Amino acid sequence: MKNIKIKIALYINYFVFAILLNSVGIVIKQSIDNFHVSETEVSILEALKDLSIAFVSFFVASLLPRIGYKKSMLFALSLVFIGCIYMYYGNSFFSTKVFFTIIGVAFAFIKVSVYSMIGLLTNTKEEHSSFMSSIEGFFMVGITLAFFLFPAFFDDNNSNAWLRIYPVLAILIGISFLFLLFTKIDAKVETTNNSVKKDFIEMGKLMLLPLVIVFVVSAFLFVMVEQGIMTWLPTFNKNVLALNDTLSVQMASILSISLAIGRLVAGVLVKKINWFKLLTVCLIISMLIVAFVLPKIIGREAIQVNSISEIPWIGFVFPIIGLFISPVYPLLNSAVLSVLPKKMHSSMAGLIIIFSALGGTLGSRIIGYLFEHIGGAKAFYFMLLPIAILILSLFVLNKKIKQYEISNS
């Protein structure tokens, strides 16, 4: 298979960062239990991660083609290796804040590099959509692994035992670094040949395209939904469904498994079904799940659950929403990137990351506030609003893409 080593390197890097990035929901729960901080206060972890991603992406998106995508990814891996060692020895809420800031900075380099290289390694819109969905699906596999890795280190008799996961993650990062280091990347990187200042100006102009404006609104709304649910599901499982610490994290893996399956399946379906029709159906089903499943838990008496056989059915059913929301993000990104010239992919990837990060931050903060003030069961009802607006934005985005293709054909 052409470029197989490069693609494996991209998969591995994305896999590693999936574990790091989306451990935030687990760390939020551990911080509440061990560092005794409130739900609103601890939600700052999502903001630190996402805002650092957004800030760094803005400044590096147009620079990475010059620096080189391989060097950028090696730098990112080195940074999070140091972060894992610091997290292990820090053992405080402050260290978790520093750690997720480091992860955010590093992921900005990784994601811009990966998204830009997808365009270099594919030749058609269908190939682009399929590769984008599969790599995002593999990302979700990494998230699923996190839900089993972290609980393996939980110890009721030692509140600090969970920190032992970080030396293990440091070893995994080291392996990823070495694999990438010895992987030759032959793909030709297209640059604009502009000065750095002009590239920033062009990136600003890119934001003024009607197509891009509608897209960033759509991406913002989706990530608000996905990250809001993903970050707070372990806490929902513990506080609302009364699952114990280990089960509350492990059962959240159903969501990540659903997200992984949904994206991998979408990578196949999009070759035969128009992305717009596929996503519209998926989002309508997602709304139905929220509207008809969550009311069943309101007013329910919470009884401590210590085994899988005691878990209420909603603990299994609600996370299946991941099957239907998961195709949205990769297919949205691919739909826009695949119609733009490849030399613009790095800048566009930067915009994708910036607004995705802002959406994730806002979603997590809002859900954290609602969890604290109205309870977890009602908090997830908020998701109906951004999903409904997202469906409307898809109609506009599809129209803008067709107009852009006609005007640039």
Buried (B, 14 or more C-beta within 10 A) or exposed (E): EEBEBBBBBBBBBBBBBBBBBBBBBBBBBBBBEBBEBEBEBBBBBBBBBBBBBBBBBBEBBBBBBEEEBBEBBBBBBBBBBEBBBBBBEBBEBEBBBBBBBBBBBBBBBBBBBBBBBBBBBBEEBBBBBBBBBBBBBBBBBBBBBBBEBBBEBBEEEEBEEBBEBBEBBBEBBBEBBEBBEEBEBEEEBBEBEEEEEEBBEBBEEBBEBEBBBBBBBBBBBBBBBBBBBBBBBBBBBBBBBBBBBBBBBBBBBBBBBBBBBBBBBBBEBBEEEEBBEBBBEBBEBBBEBBEEBBEBBEEEEEEEBEEEEBBBEBBEBBBBBBBBBBBBBBBBBBBBBBBBEBBBBBBBBBBBBBBBBBBBBBBBBBBBBBBBEEBBBBBBBBBBEBBBBBBEBBEBBBBBBEEBEEEEE
